[in-house]
Amino acid sequence: MLENIPQVVIVMGETLLKVLPTMAVLATIFTVLTHYWACNPGYVWWRKRELLTDLMYWFFVPLLTRMVRISLLIMGAGVLFNVKTPEELIAFYDNGHGPLAELPFPVQLIGFFVISDFMLYWTHRFFHGPAMWKYHAIHHSSEDVDWISAARFHPVNLFLGTVAVDVILLLAGISPDVMVFLGPFTIFHSAFVHANLNWTLGPLKYVIATPVFHRWHHTGIEEGGNTNFAGTLPLWDILFGTFRMPEGKLPEAYGAGDPVMPRDFPEQLAYPFRQ
């Protein structure tokens, strides 16, 4: 186990080098935008409650998802396809495998994007059920929703959500190169829909998730917290009757509505297991 420590340190360093410039760019963009188009005026993200908690998630989540995703891909290839040596793994995942890898790359890209969004819609609804809400409540615990709230996810929510969907589709044969293109978009769009912006994008609100669309999802249950589950494509909410965008009205109050929800990062990680 000790021999793996240097590799873990390297991964942590690489993650830090990626996260810091990404956060700097996002902070600059959304500081400027919310100055002119705030959905809920009166505060700025760097003065939000639990800022330190959100910062911890921004460094913890990328590191955790990267390591778990790689581990599951290695185990999946070994168990399902008997691929075990490093050379075999590289060849197996390099350009995908099977019939899906034979499709033109743009088709794989679009397929991954649409199918993963559909799967995440239903995973999201699953986490709003009574059995899994205690894990997802962590994401809804922020009462000052802004771009920096986007990374606040409990590990169980990550494992059974984003990571599981990625692993399933990559094991199915889609080329991992799709993540090179979709990764930056996913990070930006996740920050965008959590940003304190009053943007609905007009008729485009039916095409792509917007800040107002997702901010309704972060309101209380009686307001809209059980609607707008789609991560990127509101089509799923329209099809399955969970779309909510009240005309001429903006969301105001946010949070999980749990008075005993802890505020600190370590305590939030432990919170679901104490319920």
N, C-alpha and C positions, 0 to 999 in steps of 0.2 A: 504493500500500500504506500509506503514512504517513497518508493521510486516514482510514483505518479504525481507527487507534489510539484516538481518543476513544470510538468505539463499543465497542471491546473493553474499555476501562477502565470504561465504564458497565455493561457486562454483568458484569464482575468485581465491581464494587461491589454490583450488585443481587444477585448470587449470595451474596456475603458477608453481606448483610443478611438473607437468607433462611436461610442455613446456621447462623449463630450462635444465633439463638433456637431453631431446631429442635434443635440439639445440646444446648442448655441444658435444654430440656424433656425430651429423651430421657435425658440424664445424671441428672436429678433422679428421673425415674420408675424407672429401672433401678438406681440406687444404693439406693433404698428397697426395691425388690422383692428384689434379691439379698442384702440384709442379712438377710432372713427366709427366703428360699427358694433359696439358692445350690445349683447343681448340683455345683460344685467349690469348696468352701469354702477359705478360707485366703489369698485375695488380693482386691484391689479393682481395678477397671478403670483407675483413674488411676495405678496403680503397675505396670501391665502392661509387658512388654518391647515395645519398638518402638512406644511410645505416639505419639511424634512422627511416625513413618511413617504410622500410622493417621489422625492429624490431617491430614496432608498429603493423604491420599486423600479425606477428607471435604470438603475445599475444591476439590480438583482434579477429582474425578469429576462433581459437578453442573455445573461450568463447562464441562467437556469435552463431556458428554452433551448439554447444551443447545445448544451451538454446532454440534456435529456433526449432531444431529437436525434442526435448522433448515436446515442446509446441504443435507442429503440430501433433505429434503422439497421444498426449492426446486428442486433438480436433478431430482428424480423427477417433479415436476409439469411441468417444462419438457420433459424427454425423452419422457415417456409421454403427456402431454396437451397439449403445446404451450402451456402456461400460463407466461408470462414476466414480465409487468409486475407491479409491486407491487399494483396495484389488482386485477388478475386473480387473483393469489395469495391475497389476502385473501378475495375472493369464493369462490375454489375451496375453501379450507380452512375458511372461517368456520363452516359448519354441516355439513361433510362434503359428499359428492357421490355421485351414482349411486343404485342401488337400496338400498344399505345405509343411506344417509342418510334414506331414507323410512321406515325402521323406527322405532317408538316409542323414545324415548331410553333408557328402562330396558332394552329389549331390546339396544340397541347397547352399553350399559354392561356387561351381563352377558356378551354375546357377546365383547366385547373382553377381558374378564377371563378367561373360560374358554379362549378360543382362544390368547391370548397365553401363558397358563400352560402349555398343552399344548405350544406351540412352544418355550417356554423349557425345558421338561422335556427335550425331545430335543436342543436346543442344548447344554444342560448335559451330557448324556451324550456328545455329540460332543466337548466340551472335555475329557472324561476319557479320550478315546482317545489313542493314542501320538502322533499328529500335532499335537494342540493342547494337550496337557497342560502343556507348558512355559509357556503363557500363563495357564492356569487355576491352575497351581501357586502363582502369586502370591497368589491368594485363600486358598489352603490353607496358606500359609506361617506364619500366626500360630499360635503355640503356646499363647497365652493368649486363647482365643476368648471374646469378649464383645461387647456391643452395638456398640462402636466399631469392631469388625472388619468390620462389614457393608459398608463402602465400599471395601474393599481389592480392587480389580479392575484388571487390566491393561487399557490402552486397546483392544487387539485383542479381548479378551474382551467389553468393553463394545460395541464396534462390531458384532461378529457375534452378539451376544446381545441384550441389552435394546434398544439403539438400533435395530438392524435389525428386530426384531419390531414395535416401535412404528411405524416408518416404513412397513413393509409394510401394516399394518392401517389406518393413516391414508390411505395412497395407495389402498387398496381402497375407501375411501369413508366409513369410520366418522368421526363427528364428533370433532374434537379436544377437545371439552368433556368427553369421558369421562376425559381425563387430569387434568382439574381435580378430579374426584372420586376417581379411583383413585390419583393421585400421593401425597397424604398417607397413605393406607392403605398403599401400597407401601413408603414410607420407614419408617413405624412397624413394619410387620410384618417387614421385613428386619432392623431392629434387634432386634425381639422374638425372632426365631428364633435370632439369634446371641447373645442375652443369656445370662448365666451363671445360668440358672434351671433348677430340677428339674421343671418343669411338663410333664406329658404331656397334661393336660386330659381324662384318662379316655377315654371312648368317642369324644370329639371328635377324638382323635388320628387317626382315620380320615377326618375331614372337613377339618381345616385343619392346616397344618404348625405344629409346636410347637417350643419350644427344645430339648427332648430329641431329638425327631425329627431336627432339623437338626444338632445337635451330634454325633450318630452319624455323619453325613456327613463331619464334619471330623476324624474319627479316622483312624488308619492303614488301609490297604487291607484288611489281615487282620481288622480290627475291624469296619469298616462303611463305610469311605471310598468304596466303590463302590456305595453304596445311598442311598436317600432323596434322589433328584435333584429332586423337585418343589419349586418355589418356594413355592407356596401350597396346592395341592390334592394331598394324598397319594393321591388316587384314581389318578393316573397311575402311581405306584410300585406300588400294589396291582394294577392291571391288567397291568403289564408285568414283574412279578416282582422289583421292586427295593426293596420295603418292608422295613424292619428296625426293630423296636422290642422288644428283648429284655425279657421280663417281669421286673420286680424288679431291674433292673440299670441303672446310669447310666454314660455314657462318662467316661473319665478323662483320656486323653492325646490331644493334637491336633498337627497340623502336616503339612507336605507330605513329610516324611521325606527331605529333600534337604539334606545337610550343607554344600553349597556355595551354598545360597540366600542371597543378600545380605539385609541387614537394613534398609538405608537406602532411602528412596523413589526417588531417581534411579537407583540401581543396580538396583532391582527393575524399573524400566521398561526398562532395557537388558538385563536378564538373559536373556529368551527369545531375543534376537537373537544372543547369544553362544554359544548351545548348538549 
